[in-house]
Amino acid sequence: MCLSAAAWALIRACHPVPTAAVTTLTTALGVVLDVRAAQLALLALAVLAGQLSVGWLNDYVDRQRDRAAGRTDKPLAVGTIAPVTVRWATVAAALVCVPASLALGVQAGTAHLVAVAGAWAYNLGVKRTLWSWVPFAVGFGLLPVIVWIVSPQPGVPPWWMIAGSMLLGVGAHGANVLPDLDDDRATGVAGLPHRVPRGVLRAATALVLLGSLTLLTLGPAQTPIAVEAVLLAAGAVLAAVAAGLGESRLPARAPLLAAASIAALAIAALLAGSIQ
């Protein structure tokens, strides 16, 4: 295998979309909260390394299950990259994540390592339990805390920012499970989202994401009422689509795209509400 093909397979195995999304969100929040350039670069490195380790570990641990489910989008499942390569990539990313995190300071570094450890725990077994949502709630809830500590802002983030981020994480968990729900159930994954009917999961995911959007929209005192109204109205319409209302007249992927759109609105509200 040529180097470029191996590198591409390694990128695909790291869950590139969520890895890029979390790293970009954290960096953008750092910019909004006036984190100094050197600290911002270190923050981005720590988060990127942590997310890479989580993504690679996920595919490494699930390689047999993905192969049994016929996941042709997974490089390890189809054999385009060796398990040992992904294993050592996971170790390397973790070895970068730990010192980069601690270089942010004891408090911020510890908080970030707790979030990464939670994601590792999810990959290593929590995903098969009723507590599968906890690592997402903790990880997303800690995200604004980590950035806030690194920034020159005093104290801690407001409660609505932490609570809204936690709900965003739980909603992301539900939305992430939906596309692979049947394959996960068939291969023994029994997290909380897998134990409820698909329709209930879609409705719950939509409501949780709408709750996140509501907190992150109404929390900041400086947000104009007209903007709040537009965001919440858009969120309500998208939540109805995400829950599957009128599904027979919609494209098959409409509910999932609607859930992703609510999450995007919530992220935009989080960034806007962080502007001092």
Secondary structure, 3 states (H helix, E strand, C coil): CCHHHHHHHHHHHCCHHHHHHHHHHHHHHHHHCCCCHHHHHHHHHHHHHHHHHHHHHHHHHCHHHHHHCCCCCCHHHHCCCCHHHHHHHHHHHHHHHHHHHHCCCHHHHHHHHHHHHHHHHHHCCHHHCCCCCHHHHHHHHHHHHHHHHHCCCCCCCCHHHHHHHHHHHHHHHHHHHHHHHHHHHHCCCCCHHHHCCHHHHHHHHHHHHHHHHHHHHHCCCCCCHHHHHHHHHHHHHHHHHHCCCCHHHCCCCHHHHHHHHHHHHHHHHHHHHCCC
